[in-house]
Amino acid sequence: MLSAKNIAFSATIASDAAEIFTQVMPNFSPTGQAAPTLRLVLGDQLNPLHSWFAQPQPHVVLVLMELRQETDYVLHHAQKVLGIFAAMRDFCAHLKSQGHRVRYVAIDDASNRQSLTANLDALVAHYGAQCVQWQAPDEWRLDQQLTTWGGQQPFACIAADTEHFFTARDECACLFGPRKQWLMEHFYRGLRRRHNVLMSPDGEPEGGQWNFDHDNRKPWHGTPPEPADPRPTHDHSALWATIQAAGIQTFGNPQAAAFRWPLNRAESLALLQAFVAHALPHFGDFEDAMATGRIRLFHSLLSFSLNTKMLNPREVVQAAEAAYRSGHAPLAAVEGFIRQILGWREYVRGVYWAHMPGYTEVNALGHRHPLPAWFWTGDTRMACMKQAVGQSLEHAYAHHIQRLMVIGNFALLAGLAPAEVHRWYLGVYIDAFEWVEAPNTLGMSQFADGGRLATKPYAASASYVGRMSDHCKGCAYSAKTRTGTGTGKDAGKEACPFNALYWDFFLRHAERLRPNVRLALVYRQLDKMSPADHEALQAQAQANLARIDTL
């Protein structure tokens, strides 16, 4: 665990700090008692097992806040706002039931200044606090906001560890140092060894290899059947009315009366148990598969619970490994899942903290096109995009292949502005917090960091979508046609936009990408085409971009 550090002293409390909050703690009078300590709990720090909450402390006031600052810094999906607020309220109720003193600042409280630090100023004045503590934020902007504010105070401000991650913020940077490219596999193997995860007694990886990714790329044709969705159903109609009355702008379907995401640790543990029992055995085979009308297949749906810290990644990894040890799930499935948690999740966090500030503005490929209108409606004739974008708008969720190889792939090939793509991803997904979303979107998906994170652009033509899904069969476009219209069964169908955009992408970025040895096959194929073929592909790509809102 990281040691707590004092980050503050000096200056004066803001002039409006003397204003007293109209809602006060019941049965509490500061007169004659030691000055209380305020402990701030952010909306993605809902871990009831944190050492802060081991037992109630009379001089400690736990503070949770619903803020327009947090709902408005990017346009969010309705379910994301609903889910975080509902989970925060549930966590508040839990803390109170355990005897903790809690000050909850609701979105519609008259005393709510809608700013994190303005509220802290007023709360410090109200309680006469002489110490403010917070768990280290995972997002750079909040970390900077609290660090700056703390440095201006005449009392102790202390940042504590969240007690959540396997690694420290700077562990990736310390490991890789000035290397131009950081390889997740090296980082992952080190963590496997350190934490003895899927290791045999002789110190070698189980099964004799570290990575079973090549075994986990099968399309799904209906068997085995997709497990039933084990998530609870909540009615958040009243909370949704409060959110709307507060003037918060959102997009997507709120599904307020039938909300399906966990609100607390108990519901998250039940979801983990259901995943291990019913989906994990098949996760490896079909983790890259897509199917029309199927939003999850064998994916865990645990990312919201993990990223709000209702679940700890250690217990998730341990549950998956136990399934392998007991013979319940095959090694390839378990290793593939654990790699996402122990490897990739920790790795992208390290990339984020190593390259902030500034990482969210990277644009190595110089892409500038605005997002097409159907990113906000799902109204497109491309079947794969209609499924992935429509599903994202409806459920605030899409699995990693839909995010990377469908939506992200199109955005990359079409040259959409990476900052706009980043903001859309950050807003649309219920599990999206900047520390995990930005490297995945800007580095992995959009290659906007120039290859710091990914060894090559994750670009694919329609053939990939056709191989891993059933989307192309019923699509308005011909997946096998590069330009013009299809023939045979596809007669009259326009060429799939992915195809011309794919080749145009590699043509226009040839100077940068041709030297990449992982792209040698792509450029050999391009070199076999005639100049006329190149011109036709580029013309088709430009025609697609000119009518991108109606594709």
ZIWOJO-V898213 format. One record per pair of residues at least 12 apart in sequence whose ideal C-beta (glycine too) atoms are under 7 Angstrom apart, sorted by the first residue. I is the first residue (numbers start at 1). J is the second residue. If there is no record, write none. Layout:
I:J + I:J
This chain:
1:161 + 1:163 + 2:161 + 2:168 + 4:158 + 4:159 + 4:160 + 5:159 + 6:156 + 6:158 + 7:147 + 7:150 + 7:151 + 7:157 + 7:159 + 8:150 + 8:151 + 8:153 + 8:156 + 8:157 + 9:154 + 10:152 + 10:154 + 11:152 + 11:153 + 11:154 + 12:154 + 13:121 + 13:124 + 13:125 + 14:121 + 16:121 + 16:122 + 17:121 + 17:122 + 17:124 + 17:125 + 18:125 + 19:122 + 20:126 + 21:111 + 21:122 + 21:123 + 21:126 + 22:110 + 22:111 + 23:109 + 23:111 + 25:61 + 25:101 + 25:103 + 28:101 + 30:127 + 30:128 + 34:59 + 35:128 + 35:129 + 35:130 + 36:59 + 36:60 + 36:61 + 36:127 + 36:129 + 37:59 + 37:60 + 37:129 + 37:131 + 37:133 + 38:61 + 38:63 + 38:123 + 38:124 + 38:127 + 38:129 + 38:132 + 39:52 + 39:60 + 39:62 + 39:63 + 39:133 + 40:63 + 40:132 + 40:134 + 41:62 + 41:63 + 41:64 + 42:137 + 42:142 + 43:70 + 43:84 + 43:88 + 44:138 + 44:307 + 44:308 + 44:309 + 44:433 + 45:135 + 45:162 + 45:309 + 46:87 + 46:88 + 46:91 + 46:308 + 46:309 + 46:310 + 47:164 + 47:309 + 47:310 + 48:94 + 48:265 + 50:163 + 51:163 + 53:95 + 53:98 + 53:100 + 56:98 + 56:99 + 56:100 + 60:101 + 61:101 + 61:103 + 61:127 + 62:95 + 62:100 + 62:101 + 62:102 + 63:103 + 63:123 + 64:88 + 64:92 + 64:102 + 64:104 + 65:105 + 65:116 + 65:119 + 66:85 + 66:88 + 66:105 + 66:106 + 66:107 + 67:114 + 67:115 + 67:116 + 68:114 + 68:248 + 69:114 + 69:115 + 69:116 + 71:248 + 74:423 + 74:426 + 74:427 + 75:249 + 75:251 + 75:427 + 76:250 + 76:427 + 77:250 + 77:251 + 77:252 + 77:396 + 77:427 + 77:428 + 77:430 + 78:250 + 78:251 + 78:252 + 78:253 + 78:254 + 79:252 + 79:254 + 79:255 + 79:259 + 79:261 + 79:396 + 79:430 + 80:396 + 80:430 + 81:243 + 81:248 + 81:250 + 82:236 + 82:239 + 82:240 + 82:243 + 82:254 + 82:256 + 82:259 + 83:261 + 83:304 + 83:430 + 85:239 + 86:234 + 86:236 + 86:239 + 86:263 + 87:263 + 87:264 + 87:308 + 90:263 + 90:264 + 91:264 + 92:104 + 94:264 + 103:123 + 105:119 + 107:242 + 107:243 + 107:246 + 108:242 + 108:245 + 108:246 + 116:145 + 117:145 + 117:149 + 120:132 + 120:149 + 130:155 + 131:155 + 131:156 + 131:158 + 132:157 + 133:158 + 133:160 + 134:146 + 134:159 + 135:160 + 135:162 + 136:159 + 136:160 + 136:161 + 136:162 + 138:433 + 138:435 + 139:433 + 139:434 + 139:435 + 140:356 + 140:357 + 162:309 + 164:309 + 164:312 + 165:346 + 165:349 + 166:191 + 166:195 + 166:313 + 166:342 + 166:346 + 167:346 + 167:350 + 169:353 + 170:353 + 171:350 + 172:187 + 172:347 + 172:350 + 172:351 + 172:354 + 173:350 + 173:354 + 175:187 + 181:451 + 181:452 + 181:455 + 182:351 + 182:452 + 182:453 + 184:343 + 184:344 + 184:347 + 185:211 + 187:343 + 187:347 + 188:339 + 188:342 + 188:343 + 188:347 + 189:210 + 191:342 + 191:343 + 191:346 + 192:205 + 192:342 + 197:317 + 197:321 + 197:338 + 197:342 + 198:321 + 198:335 + 198:338 + 206:331 + 207:331 + 212:284 + 212:331 + 212:332 + 212:335 + 212:336 + 213:336 + 215:284 + 215:332 + 216:284 + 216:285 + 216:287 + 216:288 + 216:332 + 216:336 + 217:288 + 218:285 + 218:286 + 218:289 + 219:289 + 219:467 + 219:468 + 219:469 + 220:286 + 220:289 + 220:291 + 220:297 + 224:282 + 226:294 + 226:297 + 227:278 + 227:279 + 229:260 + 230:270 + 230:271 + 230:274 + 231:260 + 231:261 + 231:262 + 231:271 + 231:301 + 232:262 + 232:267 + 233:258 + 233:259 + 233:260 + 234:259 + 234:263 + 235:257 + 236:256 + 236:259 + 237:256 + 237:257 + 240:254 + 240:256 + 251:376 + 252:393 + 252:396 + 252:428 + 253:393 + 253:394 + 261:304 + 261:430 + 262:304 + 262:305 + 262:310 + 264:310 + 265:310 + 268:305 + 268:310 + 268:311 + 271:301 + 271:302 + 271:305 + 272:302 + 272:311 + 272:316 + 272:319 + 275:300 + 275:302 + 276:319 + 276:320 + 276:323 + 279:298 + 279:300 + 280:320 + 280:323 + 280:329 + 280:333 + 280:334 + 280:337 + 281:328 + 281:329 + 281:330 + 281:333 + 282:298 + 282:333 + 283:298 + 283:333 + 283:336 + 283:337 + 284:330 + 284:332 + 284:333 + 284:336 + 286:298 + 287:336 + 288:401 + 288:468 + 289:468 + 289:469 + 290:401 + 290:402 + 290:468 + 290:469 + 290:471 + 291:469 + 291:470 + 292:387 + 292:470 + 292:471 + 295:391 + 295:395 + 295:397 + 296:399 + 299:399 + 302:316 + 303:431 + 304:430 + 304:431 + 307:431 + 307:433 + 307:436 + 313:341 + 313:345 + 316:341 + 317:338 + 317:341 + 317:342 + 320:334 + 320:337 + 320:338 + 321:334 + 321:338 + 345:436 + 348:436 + 348:439 + 348:440 + 349:435 + 349:436 + 351:439 + 351:443 + 351:453 + 352:435 + 352:438 + 352:439 + 355:452 + 359:438 + 359:442 + 359:449 + 360:419 + 360:422 + 360:438 + 360:442 + 361:419 + 362:418 + 362:442 + 362:448 + 362:449 + 363:418 + 363:448 + 364:447 + 364:448 + 364:449 + 364:450 + 365:447 + 365:448 + 365:509 + 367:415 + 367:416 + 367:417 + 367:418 + 368:415 + 368:417 + 369:414 + 369:415 + 369:416 + 369:417 + 369:545 + 370:417 + 370:420 + 371:416 + 371:420 + 371:424 + 372:548 + 372:549 + 373:549 + 374:389 + 374:549 + 375:389 + 375:424 + 378:390 + 378:393 + 380:551 + 381:476 + 381:477 + 381:551 + 382:475 + 382:477 + 382:497 + 382:551 + 383:471 + 383:472 + 383:474 + 383:475 + 384:406 + 384:465 + 384:469 + 384:471 + 385:406 + 385:407 + 385:410 + 387:471 + 388:402 + 388:406 + 388:407 + 389:407 + 392:428 + 392:429 + 396:428 + 396:429 + 396:430 + 397:429 + 397:430 + 401:468 + 404:444 + 404:445 + 404:458 + 405:458 + 405:460 + 405:464 + 406:465 + 408:445 + 408:446 + 409:458 + 409:459 + 409:460 + 410:498 + 411:446 + 412:445 + 412:446 + 412:447 + 412:457 + 412:459 + 412:505 + 413:459 + 413:498 + 413:501 + 413:502 + 413:505 + 414:501 + 414:545 + 414:548 + 418:442 + 418:446 + 418:448 + 421:441 + 421:446 + 422:438 + 422:441 + 422:442 + 425:437 + 425:441 + 439:453 + 444:458 + 445:458 + 455:518 + 456:516 + 456:518 + 456:519 + 459:502 + 459:505 + 460:502 + 461:498 + 461:499 + 461:502 + 462:479 + 462:496 + 462:498 + 462:499 + 465:498 + 466:479 + 476:493 + 477:493 + 477:494 + 477:495 + 477:496 + 477:497 + 478:490 + 478:493 + 478:494 + 478:495 + 478:496 + 479:496 + 481:495 + 481:496 + 481:499 + 482:495 + 482:499 + 482:500 + 482:537 + 483:495 + 483:500 + 483:536 + 483:537 + 483:540 + 495:540 + 497:544 + 497:551 + 500:537 + 500:540 + 500:541 + 500:544 + 501:541 + 501:544 + 503:526 + 503:537 + 504:537 + 504:538 + 504:541 + 506:522 + 506:526 + 507:526 + 507:534 + 507:538
